[in-house]
Amino acid sequence: MDKNKILSFIGRVRDSFPEAVDVYTQGSCIKFAMILLELMPAGRILYNSDHAIFEYENNYYDINGLAEYNKHLDIVEYGVLQTYDLMNLTYKK
């Protein structure tokens, strides 16, 4: 997926509800990066203990579009995705 298509997709998500920027910058940034990862599995989620961004083909993204890299590490190093998966386990009969 090229950068313009990614930015267009992000814009549509951002415009889909008025609080999108607040939601995805104040607590759900990892979930937004996970959405982008579903679309572009070759990318990776980066985190710096403050904000998650998505890296794909040497560009960084968040709900605002292009994002700045600031000492982010691959989220796998934080173990956050594994924790998220464990927290979302559901009962199955």
Sequence and secondary structure as in RCSB ss.txt:
>XXXX:A:sequence
MDKNKILSFIGRVRDSFPEAVDVYTQGSCIKFAMILLELMPAGRILYNSDHAIFEYENNYYDINGLAEYNKHLDI
VEYGVLQTYDLMNLTYKK
>XXXX:A:secstr
  HHHHHHHHHHHHHTSTTHHHHHHTT HHHHHHHHHHH TTSEEEE SS EEEEETTEEEETTEE    S EEG
GGTTHHHHHHHHT     
